[in-house]
Amino acid sequence: MSLYDNMDMMRERITAQGKRQFEASIMGLKFMMLPVDRALGVDPGFRTHVDFYNRNRRQFRIDCVRAWTKLTELGCEGVLGDKVE
């Protein structure tokens, strides 16, 4: 079971700064999601990955390490635009 199985319990809230959040209280614990987090549970394409990694947490860690290593070794030149000195 994951938080994404309880999406219908999430309530939308607008912060004082005008930002959208979704909040829920499940089994006495409070949870908050941003719209991008919520999209992972609502979009069928993303939900497939969420469910897979929820069942295979070790594989999630392995894949995260590989992605992070690739990013740090290959870099991300040009993402930030001009260099700041």
DACOR-V79651 format. One record per helix or strand of 3 or more residues. SS is the DSSP state (a for helix, b for strand). FROM is the first residue (numbers start at 1). TO is the last residue. If there is no record, write none. Layout:
ss=SS from=FROM to=TO
ss=SS from=FROM to=TO
This chain:
ss=a from=3 to=9
ss=b from=11 to=14
ss=b from=20 to=26
ss=b from=29 to=33
ss=a from=35 to=42
ss=a from=44 to=55
ss=a from=57 to=74
